[in-house]
Amino acid sequence: MTKLLEVEGLSKNFGGLQVSSDIFMTLNAGDRCALIGPNGAGKTTFVTSSPG
């Protein structure tokens, strides 16, 4: 399978608030994926995070 997106160990903090912790995900060609959750769950943070 061809990997289109691979995330390994993503964590995100805003100051002292940890909003995402140790996320792993692989999206292959032909896969379908939905990110669901309540407001403030970190969906936008997940898709806009960059390394560093």
C-alpha positions as CSV (number, residue, x, y, z in Angstrom):
1,M,0.0,0.0,0.0
2,T,1.1,3.5,-0.7
3,K,1.3,5.7,2.4
4,L,-0.2,9.1,1.9
5,L,0.1,10.3,5.5
6,E,2.0,8.9,8.5
7,V,2.0,10.3,12.0
8,E,4.2,8.9,14.7
9,G,4.1,10.0,18.4
10,L,2.5,13.4,17.8
11,S,2.0,15.4,21.0
12,K,1.0,19.1,21.3
13,N,1.1,21.5,24.3
14,F,-0.2,25.0,24.6
15,G,1.8,26.3,27.6
16,G,1.0,23.9,30.4
17,L,-2.1,22.4,28.7
18,Q,-1.5,19.1,26.8
19,V,-4.0,18.9,24.0
20,S,-2.8,15.8,22.2
21,S,-0.6,13.0,23.4
22,D,1.3,10.3,21.5
23,I,-0.9,10.0,18.4
24,F,0.0,7.4,15.8
25,M,-1.9,7.1,12.5
26,T,-1.3,5.9,8.9
27,L,-3.5,6.8,6.0
28,N,-2.9,4.7,2.9
29,A,-4.1,5.3,-0.7
30,G,-7.8,4.5,-0.9
31,D,-8.4,4.8,2.8
32,R,-11.1,7.0,4.2
33,C,-10.8,8.7,7.6
34,A,-12.9,11.0,9.7
35,L,-11.8,13.0,12.7
36,I,-14.7,13.4,15.1
37,G,-15.0,14.8,18.5
38,P,-16.5,17.7,20.6
39,N,-15.3,21.3,20.4
40,G,-11.9,21.6,21.9
41,A,-10.9,17.9,21.3
42,G,-7.9,18.9,19.2
43,K,-9.1,18.0,15.7
44,T,-7.8,21.2,14.1
45,T,-4.6,21.0,16.1
46,F,-4.0,17.5,14.8
47,V,-4.3,18.4,11.1
48,T,-2.4,21.7,11.3
49,S,0.5,20.6,13.6
50,S,4.0,20.6,12.0
51,P,7.2,19.0,13.2
52,G,9.3,20.9,15.7
